[in-house]
Amino acid sequence: MSGCYWLRKLTVRGFLIGCLIWSGVALGQSDDKAQAQGGEDRATEIATDTKPDFEVGLPPPITGLIERIATALEAIEAKDEPADKTEREKADLKAQGDMAKWSFWMMLASFLAAALTGVGVALIWWTLGETRRAANYTEGMLNEAKLTTLAAQATVEETRKNAERQLRAYVMVESANIKKLKIGEIPEVSVTLKNFGQTPAYDVRVWGVPGFQDFPLKGGLPTERPDETDDIVAAPLAPTVPQTIPLIFKRTMNEETIRALKAGSHAIFVVGQARYIDAFKVERETDFCLFIGGPIGIANGFANYEIGNRAT
């Protein structure tokens, strides 16, 4: 209901309450006047009235006024109530329309949110795919890097080995010599070693055994130093510096020996080994097997035999 309606209603009801109060005061004044006129007339009236009257009536003018006010209030209520009901219905309809509009926009927002979620999921899936491809590419790059690193390491190792091969010491037999090959003499055999490398050879140790054998050899060569042969310790051997090692030949030459050497059926062999440590702290070995006689005779010096020559 509107504010004007309630204001009018409160005003009218306040007026009615005022009239009631005023009528109560008027009745009290009339009773006081009746009591003042004399007790005898009132007693007579009461005695003659056989039916008690407990109703207290309002003055006719007041009663008529109250009835007119009540009629006016009913008319006002009958007039304002439909208008107020219409306003409520309009408000309800407007609220329902607003709710429908908001429902539409909320549904549209939900669709948009779902669409954005789908786009986000698609982007995440695409990102995962790109990440997977990047990971695969990175893995391939890592494999390539590993292969490149291995190749570089192999290159460095090969370079190191090449440098080591070029710079290390190489102790080899440069020459061998024999003297005193006449009947009744004991031949003197010597072997000259030389460092053909570019760095010194350290802790050089040599052993050698000369002997008179069939040619070609029918037995094997000694691969280790014989017990009765002592190592000959040489000083550190500098590059290009030769070192002559004398060997002991335990056989006296006779006519038969000279004849066999000249015929080529026999030869004097020198079998030995040189051990040393190079500048790279690596222990090296050189085995040698030389001969004189046989098919080359005794006039052209020693030559390398077909086996027994090895170097590390």
C-alpha atoms as a printed R data frame, in Angstrom:
    type eleno elety resid chain resno       x       y       z
1   ATOM     1    CA   MET     A     1   0.000   0.000   0.000
2   ATOM     2    CA   SER     A     2   1.091   3.625  -0.638
3   ATOM     3    CA   GLY     A     3   2.303   6.062   2.023
4   ATOM     4    CA   CYS     A     4  -0.626   8.452   1.476
5   ATOM     5    CA   TYR     A     5  -3.067   5.707   2.257
6   ATOM     6    CA   TRP     A     6  -1.452   4.908   5.569
7   ATOM     7    CA   LEU     A     7  -1.225   8.616   6.426
8   ATOM     8    CA   ARG     A     8  -4.923   9.140   5.804
9   ATOM     9    CA   LYS     A     9  -5.841   6.044   7.745
10  ATOM    10    CA   LEU     A    10  -3.771   7.064  10.759
11  ATOM    11    CA   THR     A    11  -5.259  10.583  10.663
12  ATOM    12    CA   VAL     A    12  -8.833   9.290  10.613
13  ATOM    13    CA   ARG     A    13  -8.240   6.779  13.379
14  ATOM    14    CA   GLY     A    14  -6.608   9.447  15.500
15  ATOM    15    CA   PHE     A    15  -9.636  11.625  14.969
16  ATOM    16    CA   LEU     A    16 -11.971   8.768  16.036
17  ATOM    17    CA   ILE     A    17  -9.974   8.154  19.181
18  ATOM    18    CA   GLY     A    18 -10.213  11.875  19.972
19  ATOM    19    CA   CYS     A    19 -13.981  11.818  19.501
20  ATOM    20    CA   LEU     A    20 -14.309   8.824  21.806
21  ATOM    21    CA   ILE     A    21 -12.334  10.576  24.479
22  ATOM    22    CA   TRP     A    22 -14.366  13.718  24.054
23  ATOM    23    CA   SER     A    23 -17.638  11.784  24.251
24  ATOM    24    CA   GLY     A    24 -16.498  10.065  27.438
25  ATOM    25    CA   VAL     A    25 -15.820  13.425  29.014
26  ATOM    26    CA   ALA     A    26 -19.223  14.747  27.919
27  ATOM    27    CA   LEU     A    27 -21.025  11.767  29.420
28  ATOM    28    CA   GLY     A    28 -19.239  12.239  32.710
29  ATOM    29    CA   GLN     A    29 -20.344  15.877  32.877
30  ATOM    30    CA   SER     A    30 -24.010  14.956  32.138
31  ATOM    31    CA   ASP     A    31 -24.011  12.381  34.929
32  ATOM    32    CA   ASP     A    32 -22.723  14.915  37.385
33  ATOM    33    CA   LYS     A    33 -25.543  17.328  36.444
34  ATOM    34    CA   ALA     A    34 -28.215  14.611  36.854
35  ATOM    35    CA   GLN     A    35 -26.948  13.780  40.321
36  ATOM    36    CA   ALA     A    36 -27.130  17.469  41.261
37  ATOM    37    CA   GLN     A    37 -30.875  17.869  40.330
38  ATOM    38    CA   GLY     A    38 -32.096  15.712  43.117
39  ATOM    39    CA   GLY     A    39 -31.985  12.219  44.360
40  ATOM    40    CA   GLU     A    40 -35.676  11.735  44.577
41  ATOM    41    CA   ASP     A    41 -36.408  11.931  40.874
42  ATOM    42    CA   ARG     A    42 -33.584   9.508  40.131
43  ATOM    43    CA   ALA     A    43 -34.801   7.078  42.742
44  ATOM    44    CA   THR     A    44 -38.290   7.194  41.365
45  ATOM    45    CA   GLU     A    45 -36.963   6.622  37.839
46  ATOM    46    CA   ILE     A    46 -34.919   3.686  38.929
47  ATOM    47    CA   ALA     A    47 -37.744   2.150  40.876
48  ATOM    48    CA   THR     A    48 -40.193   2.381  38.069
49  ATOM    49    CA   ASP     A    49 -37.723   0.961  35.495
50  ATOM    50    CA   THR     A    50 -38.233  -2.765  35.628
51  ATOM    51    CA   LYS     A    51 -35.521  -3.567  33.032
52  ATOM    52    CA   PRO     A    52 -32.017  -2.551  33.848
53  ATOM    53    CA   ASP     A    53 -30.220  -0.641  31.093
54  ATOM    54    CA   PHE     A    54 -26.492  -1.278  30.991
55  ATOM    55    CA   GLU     A    55 -25.921   0.275  27.594
56  ATOM    56    CA   VAL     A    56 -24.333   3.660  27.454
57  ATOM    57    CA   GLY     A    57 -25.227   5.435  24.252
58  ATOM    58    CA   LEU     A    58 -23.271   8.129  22.440
59  ATOM    59    CA   PRO     A    59 -24.897  11.368  21.498
60  ATOM    60    CA   PRO     A    60 -26.547  11.144  18.094
61  ATOM    61    CA   PRO     A    61 -24.296  13.710  16.485
62  ATOM    62    CA   ILE     A    62 -21.224  11.755  17.569
63  ATOM    63    CA   THR     A    63 -22.693   8.456  16.425
64  ATOM    64    CA   GLY     A    64 -23.507   9.858  13.010
65  ATOM    65    CA   LEU     A    65 -20.079  11.353  12.652
66  ATOM    66    CA   ILE     A    66 -18.398   8.023  13.499
67  ATOM    67    CA   GLU     A    67 -20.553   6.182  11.019
68  ATOM    68    CA   ARG     A    68 -19.649   8.648   8.256
69  ATOM    69    CA   ILE     A    69 -15.936   8.332   9.076
70  ATOM    70    CA   ALA     A    70 -16.120   4.509   8.999
71  ATOM    71    CA   THR     A    71 -17.928   4.664   5.658
72  ATOM    72    CA   ALA     A    72 -15.209   6.990   4.316
73  ATOM    73    CA   LEU     A    73 -12.460   4.653   5.553
74  ATOM    74    CA   GLU     A    74 -14.059   1.654   3.884
75  ATOM    75    CA   ALA     A    75 -14.353   3.634   0.652
76  ATOM    76    CA   ILE     A    76 -10.683   4.626   0.890
77  ATOM    77    CA   GLU     A    77  -9.618   1.043   1.546
78  ATOM    78    CA   ALA     A    78 -11.800  -0.208  -1.298
79  ATOM    79    CA   LYS     A    79 -10.280   2.445  -3.594
80  ATOM    80    CA   ASP     A    80  -6.571   2.020  -2.594
81  ATOM    81    CA   GLU     A    81  -6.436  -1.759  -2.365
82  ATOM    82    CA   PRO     A    82  -6.865  -2.473  -6.132
83  ATOM    83    CA   ALA     A    83  -4.308   0.181  -7.019
84  ATOM    84    CA   ASP     A    84  -1.839  -1.284  -4.535
85  ATOM    85    CA   LYS     A    85  -2.483  -4.799  -5.868
86  ATOM    86    CA   THR     A    86  -1.918  -3.615  -9.410
87  ATOM    87    CA   GLU     A    87   1.362  -2.024  -8.410
88  ATOM    88    CA   ARG     A    88   2.464  -5.263  -6.749
89  ATOM    89    CA   GLU     A    89   1.553  -7.251  -9.836
90  ATOM    90    CA   LYS     A    90   3.433  -4.793 -12.024
91  ATOM    91    CA   ALA     A    91   6.427  -4.991  -9.716
92  ATOM    92    CA   ASP     A    92   6.255  -8.780  -9.767
93  ATOM    93    CA   LEU     A    93   6.050  -8.830 -13.549
94  ATOM    94    CA   LYS     A    94   8.938  -6.403 -13.810
95  ATOM    95    CA   ALA     A    95  10.991  -8.539 -11.395
96  ATOM    96    CA   GLN     A    96  10.169 -11.653 -13.414
97  ATOM    97    CA   GLY     A    97  11.191  -9.867 -16.613
98  ATOM    98    CA   ASP     A    98  14.435  -8.746 -15.017
99  ATOM    99    CA   MET     A    99  15.083 -12.291 -13.809
100 ATOM   100    CA   ALA     A   100  14.420 -13.606 -17.326
101 ATOM   101    CA   LYS     A   101  16.833 -11.045 -18.778
102 ATOM   102    CA   TRP     A   102  19.475 -11.882 -16.166
103 ATOM   103    CA   SER     A   103  18.908 -15.604 -16.797
104 ATOM   104    CA   PHE     A   104  19.558 -15.046 -20.500
105 ATOM   105    CA   TRP     A   105  22.727 -13.086 -19.839
106 ATOM   106    CA   MET     A   106  23.875 -15.636 -17.271
107 ATOM   107    CA   MET     A   107  23.261 -18.449 -19.762
108 ATOM   108    CA   LEU     A   108  25.188 -16.478 -22.406
109 ATOM   109    CA   ALA     A   109  28.005 -15.889 -19.926
110 ATOM   110    CA   SER     A   110  28.043 -19.613 -19.118
111 ATOM   111    CA   PHE     A   111  28.321 -20.444 -22.827
112 ATOM   112    CA   LEU     A   112  31.119 -17.922 -23.213
113 ATOM   113    CA   ALA     A   113  32.889 -19.356 -20.161
114 ATOM   114    CA   ALA     A   114  32.538 -22.873 -21.579
115 ATOM   115    CA   ALA     A   115  33.867 -21.660 -24.936
116 ATOM   116    CA   LEU     A   116  36.814 -19.936 -23.257
117 ATOM   117    CA   THR     A   117  37.459 -23.081 -21.247
118 ATOM   118    CA   GLY     A   118  37.501 -25.124 -24.451
119 ATOM   119    CA   VAL     A   119  39.874 -22.643 -26.047
120 ATOM   120    CA   GLY     A   120  42.070 -22.804 -22.942
121 ATOM   121    CA   VAL     A   121  42.083 -26.608 -23.038
122 ATOM   122    CA   ALA     A   122  42.978 -26.516 -26.743
123 ATOM   123    CA   LEU     A   123  45.795 -24.058 -26.051
124 ATOM   124    CA   ILE     A   124  47.070 -26.237 -23.217
125 ATOM   125    CA   TRP     A   125  46.966 -29.305 -25.482
126 ATOM   126    CA   TRP     A   126  48.778 -27.410 -28.214
127 ATOM   127    CA   THR     A   127  51.338 -26.179 -25.668
128 ATOM   128    CA   LEU     A   128  51.877 -29.750 -24.465
129 ATOM   129    CA   GLY     A   129  52.383 -30.902 -28.036
130 ATOM   130    CA   GLU     A   130  54.869 -28.118 -28.704
131 ATOM   131    CA   THR     A   131  56.607 -28.893 -25.415
132 ATOM   132    CA   ARG     A   132  56.817 -32.563 -26.395
133 ATOM   133    CA   ARG     A   133  58.225 -31.678 -29.792
134 ATOM   134    CA   ALA     A   134  60.670 -29.273 -28.163
135 ATOM   135    CA   ALA     A   135  61.671 -31.990 -25.703
136 ATOM   136    CA   ASN     A   136  62.212 -34.443 -28.562
137 ATOM   137    CA   TYR     A   137  64.204 -31.831 -30.438
138 ATOM   138    CA   THR     A   138  66.207 -31.086 -27.309
139 ATOM   139    CA   GLU     A   139  66.811 -34.784 -26.795
140 ATOM   140    CA   GLY     A   140  68.012 -35.042 -30.381
141 ATOM   141    CA   MET     A   141  70.259 -32.049 -29.832
142 ATOM   142    CA   LEU     A   142  71.593 -33.641 -26.655
143 ATOM   143    CA   ASN     A   143  72.307 -36.859 -28.541
144 ATOM   144    CA   GLU     A   144  74.024 -34.864 -31.240
145 ATOM   145    CA   ALA     A   145  75.952 -32.989 -28.563
146 ATOM   146    CA   LYS     A   146  76.954 -36.290 -26.968
147 ATOM   147    CA   LEU     A   147  78.104 -37.648 -30.319
148 ATOM   148    CA   THR     A   148  79.944 -34.406 -31.000
149 ATOM   149    CA   THR     A   149  81.528 -34.573 -27.562
150 ATOM   150    CA   LEU     A   150  82.561 -38.182 -28.119
151 ATOM   151    CA   ALA     A   151  83.971 -37.269 -31.520
152 ATOM   152    CA   ALA     A   152  85.807 -34.316 -29.985
153 ATOM   153    CA   GLN     A   153  87.150 -36.539 -27.224
154 ATOM   154    CA   ALA     A   154  88.236 -39.094 -29.811
155 ATOM   155    CA   THR     A   155  89.874 -36.304 -31.799
156 ATOM   156    CA   VAL     A   156  91.630 -35.001 -28.705
157 ATOM   157    CA   GLU     A   157  92.742 -38.517 -27.811
158 ATOM   158    CA   GLU     A   158  93.978 -39.137 -31.333
159 ATOM   159    CA   THR     A   159  95.749 -35.785 -31.315
160 ATOM   160    CA   ARG     A   160  97.344 -36.669 -28.015
161 ATOM   161    CA   LYS     A   161  98.417 -40.044 -29.343
162 ATOM   162    CA   ASN     A   162  99.781 -38.459 -32.508
163 ATOM   163    CA   ALA     A   163 101.734 -35.919 -30.462
164 ATOM   164    CA   GLU     A   164 102.943 -38.701 -28.208
165 ATOM   165    CA   ARG     A   165 103.966 -40.797 -31.207
166 ATOM   166    CA   GLN     A   166 105.820 -37.867 -32.710
167 ATOM   167    CA   LEU     A   167 107.574 -36.770 -29.534
168 ATOM   168    CA   ARG     A   168 108.236 -40.011 -27.673
169 ATOM   169    CA   ALA     A   169 111.556 -41.845 -27.569
170 ATOM   170    CA   TYR     A   170 112.236 -44.664 -30.023
171 ATOM   171    CA   VAL     A   171 115.220 -46.772 -28.954
172 ATOM   172    CA   MET     A   172 116.249 -49.018 -31.863
173 ATOM   173    CA   VAL     A   173 119.272 -50.962 -33.034
174 ATOM   174    CA   GLU     A   174 121.229 -48.702 -35.320
175 ATOM   175    CA   SER     A   175 123.928 -51.257 -36.141
176 ATOM   176    CA   ALA     A   176 125.765 -54.359 -34.961
177 ATOM   177    CA   ASN     A   177 129.421 -55.267 -35.321
178 ATOM   178    CA   ILE     A   178 131.569 -58.382 -34.962
179 ATOM   179    CA   LYS     A   179 135.317 -58.711 -34.762
180 ATOM   180    CA   LYS     A   180 137.844 -61.553 -34.516
181 ATOM   181    CA   LEU     A   181 136.449 -64.159 -36.870
182 ATOM   182    CA   LYS     A   182 139.752 -65.975 -37.402
183 ATOM   183    CA   ILE     A   183 140.483 -69.520 -36.308
184 ATOM   184    CA   GLY     A   184 141.295 -69.671 -32.609
185 ATOM   185    CA   GLU     A   185 139.766 -66.269 -31.795
186 ATOM   186    CA   ILE     A   186 136.701 -65.483 -29.692
187 ATOM   187    CA   PRO     A   187 134.486 -63.091 -31.672
188 ATOM   188    CA   GLU     A   188 133.673 -59.702 -30.130
189 ATOM   189    CA   VAL     A   189 130.079 -58.659 -30.772
190 ATOM   190    CA   SER     A   190 128.585 -55.220 -30.064
191 ATOM   191    CA   VAL     A   191 125.189 -53.671 -30.692
192 ATOM   192    CA   THR     A   192 124.719 -49.915 -31.118
193 ATOM   193    CA   LEU     A   193 121.395 -48.493 -29.917
194 ATOM   194    CA   LYS     A   194 120.098 -45.094 -30.855
195 ATOM   195    CA   ASN     A   195 117.154 -42.964 -29.734
196 ATOM   196    CA   PHE     A   196 115.352 -41.995 -32.959
197 ATOM   197    CA   GLY     A   197 112.684 -39.990 -31.090
198 ATOM   198    CA   GLN     A   198 112.472 -36.363 -30.013
199 ATOM   199    CA   THR     A   199 112.498 -36.853 -26.230
200 ATOM   200    CA   PRO     A   200 114.910 -38.764 -23.973
201 ATOM   201    CA   ALA     A   201 114.548 -42.401 -23.009
202 ATOM   202    CA   TYR     A   202 114.960 -43.101 -19.299
203 ATOM   203    CA   ASP     A   203 116.048 -46.159 -17.324
204 ATOM   204    CA   VAL     A   204 117.393 -47.956 -20.402
205 ATOM   205    CA   ARG     A   205 118.181 -51.649 -19.760
206 ATOM   206    CA   VAL     A   206 119.555 -53.991 -22.427
207 ATOM   207    CA   TRP     A   207 120.355 -57.685 -22.625
208 ATOM   208    CA   GLY     A   208 121.720 -59.625 -25.609
209 ATOM   209    CA   VAL     A   209 122.856 -63.164 -26.382
210 ATOM   210    CA   PRO     A   210 125.023 -64.050 -29.421
211 ATOM   211    CA   GLY     A   211 125.140 -67.665 -30.648
212 ATOM   212    CA   PHE     A   212 126.116 -70.002 -33.487
213 ATOM   213    CA   GLN     A   213 122.979 -71.595 -34.989
214 ATOM   214    CA   ASP     A   214 121.694 -73.367 -38.058
215 ATOM   215    CA   PHE     A   215 120.281 -71.177 -40.785
216 ATOM   216    CA   PRO     A   216 117.396 -70.910 -40.941
217 ATOM   217    CA   LEU     A   217 116.731 -71.338 -37.261
218 ATOM   218    CA   LYS     A   218 115.362 -74.706 -36.285
219 ATOM   219    CA   GLY     A   219 114.574 -73.811 -32.699
220 ATOM   220    CA   GLY     A   220 112.703 -70.920 -31.160
221 ATOM   221    CA   LEU     A   221 114.135 -67.592 -30.105
222 ATOM   222    CA   PRO     A   222 114.443 -66.665 -26.429
223 ATOM   223    CA   THR     A   223 111.615 -64.260 -25.563
224 ATOM   224    CA   GLU     A   224 112.963 -63.453 -22.093
225 ATOM   225    CA   ARG     A   225 116.356 -62.615 -20.750
226 ATOM   226    CA   PRO     A   226 118.357 -65.790 -20.016
227 ATOM   227    CA   ASP     A   227 119.217 -66.265 -16.357
228 ATOM   228    CA   GLU     A   228 122.969 -66.218 -16.990
229 ATOM   229    CA   THR     A   229 122.756 -62.907 -18.854
230 ATOM   230    CA   ASP     A   230 122.856 -59.693 -16.855
231 ATOM   231    CA   ASP     A   231 121.060 -56.540 -17.894
232 ATOM   232    CA   ILE     A   232 123.343 -53.866 -19.206
233 ATOM   233    CA   VAL     A   233 122.234 -50.560 -17.719
234 ATOM   234    CA   ALA     A   234 122.820 -47.594 -19.971
235 ATOM   235    CA   ALA     A   235 122.507 -43.963 -19.064
236 ATOM   236    CA   PRO     A   236 119.421 -42.000 -20.137
237 ATOM   237    CA   LEU     A   237 119.542 -41.974 -23.874
238 ATOM   238    CA   ALA     A   238 119.089 -38.556 -25.428
239 ATOM   239    CA   PRO     A   239 117.601 -38.109 -28.885
240 ATOM   240    CA   THR     A   240 119.939 -38.942 -31.822
241 ATOM   241    CA   VAL     A   241 122.685 -40.076 -29.410
242 ATOM   242    CA   PRO     A   242 123.988 -43.642 -30.111
243 ATOM   243    CA   GLN     A   243 124.912 -46.082 -27.336
244 ATOM   244    CA   THR     A   244 127.133 -49.125 -28.055
245 ATOM   245    CA   ILE     A   245 126.499 -52.233 -25.972
246 ATOM   246    CA   PRO     A   246 129.202 -54.989 -25.951
247 ATOM   247    CA   LEU     A   247 128.041 -58.583 -25.817
248 ATOM   248    CA   ILE     A   248 129.919 -61.696 -24.755
249 ATOM   249    CA   PHE     A   249 130.275 -64.511 -27.351
250 ATOM   250    CA   LYS     A   250 131.146 -67.809 -25.658
251 ATOM   251    CA   ARG     A   251 132.534 -69.740 -28.642
252 ATOM   252    CA   THR     A   252 135.987 -70.007 -30.149
253 ATOM   253    CA   MET     A   253 136.183 -69.897 -33.899
254 ATOM   254    CA   ASN     A   254 137.584 -72.973 -35.675
255 ATOM   255    CA   GLU     A   255 137.925 -74.170 -39.256
256 ATOM   256    CA   GLU     A   256 134.603 -75.976 -39.257
257 ATOM   257    CA   THR     A   257 132.782 -72.898 -37.969
258 ATOM   258    CA   ILE     A   258 134.372 -70.663 -40.604
259 ATOM   259    CA   ARG     A   259 133.520 -73.171 -43.370
260 ATOM   260    CA   ALA     A   260 129.842 -73.396 -42.208
261 ATOM   261    CA   LEU     A   261 129.519 -69.622 -42.135
262 ATOM   262    CA   LYS     A   262 130.939 -69.259 -45.636
263 ATOM   263    CA   ALA     A   263 128.746 -72.069 -46.947
264 ATOM   264    CA   GLY     A   264 125.604 -70.371 -45.572
265 ATOM   265    CA   SER     A   265 124.394 -73.386 -43.576
266 ATOM   266    CA   HIS     A   266 124.975 -71.602 -40.301
267 ATOM   267    CA   ALA     A   267 124.948 -68.069 -38.952
268 ATOM   268    CA   ILE     A   268 125.891 -66.102 -35.877
269 ATOM   269    CA   PHE     A   269 122.689 -64.760 -34.309
270 ATOM   270    CA   VAL     A   270 122.330 -61.926 -31.783
271 ATOM   271    CA   VAL     A   271 119.046 -61.992 -29.872
272 ATOM   272    CA   GLY     A   272 118.211 -59.370 -27.253
273 ATOM   273    CA   GLN     A   273 115.866 -56.712 -25.871
274 ATOM   274    CA   ALA     A   274 116.020 -53.046 -24.823
275 ATOM   275    CA   ARG     A   275 113.571 -51.744 -22.199
276 ATOM   276    CA   TYR     A   276 113.120 -48.063 -21.326
277 ATOM   277    CA   ILE     A   277 110.632 -45.444 -20.097
278 ATOM   278    CA   ASP     A   278 109.718 -42.544 -22.365
279 ATOM   279    CA   ALA     A   279 108.929 -38.934 -21.438
280 ATOM   280    CA   PHE     A   280 105.216 -39.812 -21.095
281 ATOM   281    CA   LYS     A   281 105.971 -42.296 -18.278
282 ATOM   282    CA   VAL     A   282 105.181 -45.265 -20.512
283 ATOM   283    CA   GLU     A   283 107.394 -48.349 -20.413
284 ATOM   284    CA   ARG     A   284 108.564 -49.385 -23.895
285 ATOM   285    CA   GLU     A   285 110.306 -52.476 -25.298
286 ATOM   286    CA   THR     A   286 112.398 -53.185 -28.395
287 ATOM   287    CA   ASP     A   287 113.203 -56.794 -29.325
288 ATOM   288    CA   PHE     A   288 115.910 -57.498 -31.888
289 ATOM   289    CA   CYS     A   289 117.206 -60.566 -33.715
290 ATOM   290    CA   LEU     A   290 120.228 -60.079 -35.975
291 ATOM   291    CA   PHE     A   291 122.392 -62.528 -37.942
292 ATOM   292    CA   ILE     A   292 125.599 -62.710 -39.944
293 ATOM   293    CA   GLY     A   293 126.441 -65.571 -42.258
294 ATOM   294    CA   GLY     A   294 123.855 -67.733 -43.932
295 ATOM   295    CA   PRO     A   295 122.830 -66.422 -47.359
296 ATOM   296    CA   ILE     A   296 124.528 -63.001 -46.842
297 ATOM   297    CA   GLY     A   297 127.938 -64.342 -45.784
298 ATOM   298    CA   ILE     A   298 130.215 -62.694 -43.251
299 ATOM   299    CA   ALA     A   299 131.581 -59.831 -45.279
300 ATOM   300    CA   ASN     A   300 128.482 -57.539 -45.318
301 ATOM   301    CA   GLY     A   301 127.771 -57.221 -41.582
302 ATOM   302    CA   PHE     A   302 124.623 -58.036 -39.625
303 ATOM   303    CA   ALA     A   303 121.086 -58.036 -40.965
304 ATOM   304    CA   ASN     A   304 117.642 -58.351 -39.342
305 ATOM   305    CA   TYR     A   305 116.252 -61.844 -39.173
306 ATOM   306    CA   GLU     A   306 112.710 -62.495 -40.384
307 ATOM   307    CA   ILE     A   307 111.389 -63.001 -36.828
308 ATOM   308    CA   GLY     A   308 112.223 -61.688 -33.385
309 ATOM   309    CA   ASN     A   309 112.130 -57.958 -34.190
310 ATOM   310    CA   ARG     A   310 109.408 -55.981 -32.369
311 ATOM   311    CA   ALA     A   311 109.003 -52.535 -30.858
312 ATOM   312    CA   THR     A   312 106.318 -50.977 -28.636
